[in-house]
Amino acid sequence: MSARLVISVLSCLISLFLTGCETTGLTPQQSLAVEARRRQIAMEPHGDYYIGRRFFIDHTHFWGYLRSPGQPWESARLVIMNERYQKIPNRLPEQPGDGGYAYGDDHNTEYRIWGRYTGRKVFDPNSNMVLPEFELRRWEIHNESPGWLFKPNERFNGSQLLRGEAGSTP
């Protein structure tokens, strides 16, 4: 009788796992990638810095997402950078005259970011969002091609955020 119980419990657990994959829309390989990233993030050294991911949508003024080391990207906040002490990474003209690199060419680059949240909220009229202000002090490139941001099956179309930002409406 106990073997039947074990088989029943295992089959329930397997069906829950497979159902969980279906509801998130992830393949088993993508689920493994999510777990691998979770472990990698958990091993990040803690400290007085943030991990930032540049997220560029044309004509908007937000910079991208910041999260604390060891925290998942789901906890990241979309921010507007205050450049009082330090210019943002890749501060380039929006329309370069020579056809070279432009503002936002570092989309999806991952940075280590030092600074602080000011406690202020800033309105970006082009995105119609009110976002937290982050006062940038220092930055360094962490990864120029880190891959997906929130889920491995996401597709960036160049004009929309990948998720709704809580508290970001005016």
N, C-alpha and C positions, 0 to 999 in steps of 0.2 A: 504494500500500500504506500509506503514512503517513496518508492521509486516513481510511482504515478504522481505523487504530490510534487516531487522535484521536477519532473517533466512538465507538469502543468505550470509551475511557477516559472520555469525557464521559457516555455513557449509564450507566456504572458509578457515576460520581460522583453523577449525578442520582438513580439508584436508591438509593444510600446515603443521600442527603439525605431522600428521601421515606420510606425505611424508618425513618430516625432520627425523623422527625416522627410516624410511626405508633407507635413504641415509647414515645414520651413522651406520646402522647395529645394532642398539640398540633396545631391547625390551622396552615396556613402563616401566617395573620395573627397567631396567638398566638406563633409562632416569631419573627416580626418584632418583636413587642412585647417578647419576652425579649431579643432582640439590642439593641433600642433602650434598654431599661433597663440592660443590661450596659454599654453605651457611656456612659450618663448617670452611672452609679455610678463608672466609671473616671475620669471628669472631676472628681469631688469633690475639693476641696482637702484635702490631708493635714494632720493636726494632732493635738493632744492632746485629742481628744474622740471620742465614739462616735455612731453613728446608732442610735437606739432606736425600736422599733415596739411600741407598747402592744398586748398580747394578753391579753384578759380572758376568763376562764371563771369563771362564778359559783362562789363559795365557795373559790376557790383563792387562794394567797398569792404566787404568782410574779408578776412585773411584766410581762415581755414579752421581746423579743429585742433584743440589742445586737450590732452589728458595727462593725468599724473602717471609717473612710472609705476608699472605693476598693475595698472587699472586697464580694463578692456576699452576698446574704441567705442563701445556703446555708451560709456560714461563721458565721452569727450564732449566739449562744448564748442560750438561755432563762435568765433570771436572776431572783433574788430581790433586791430593793433593800433596802439598809440606809439608814434615814432618820435616822441620827445627826446629820448636818450639814444635811440638806435634805429636806423632805417631797417625796414623789413628785408628779409633775404630777397635777392633778385629784384631790387628796386630799379625797374627799367621803364622807359617811356611806354605809354599805352599804344601809341602808333609810331614805331621807329621810322625815321625818314629813310634809312638805308636798307630797309627790308630785313634787318637783323632780328635779334632776340627782342621780345616784347614782354611787358608786364604780364605775369601769369604763366610764362613759359615753364615755371617750376611746378605746375599743377601736379599733385600727387607725390611730390618730394617730401620725405620725412626729415624733420629737424629735431635737434635738442634745442630747447628754448628756455632762456632764463629771463625772469621778470616777475611781475605780480599783477593780479587782478586789481583794478582800481576801485571796484565797487560801483562804478558808474555803468549805466546802460547807454548805448549810442544807437541812434537811428540811422539806418542806411536807406536813403530814399529810393534807390534803384531796385533793391530787393524787397522794400517795404517791411523790413524787419528791425526790431530793437534787440541788440545783442550786447553781451558783456564786453567791456573794454579791458584789454590787456596791455600793460605798459612794458614794452620790450626793452630788455637791457643787453642781451647777448644771444647769439644763435650760432649753431654749427650744423652742417649737413650730417644726417645720421644714415640715410638710405635714399639714393636717387630713384630707385624703382622698387618700392615696397609691395606693389600689387594692390589687391582689393582693400577697401577700407572697412566696411561693416560686414559684408557677406561675400563669399567667393562667387556667387552668381549675379552680383550687381553689375549693371551696365550704365556708365556715365554717358549722358547724351550732350553734355556741354552747356545745357541751359537750365538744369533743375538740380536741386539738392537730392541726395540719396535717401533722406529721411526727413520727416517733419521736425522742426526745432521747437521744443516746448518753451512757452513763454516768449516767443520771438515776434509775436504780432504786436503792432502798436496799440 
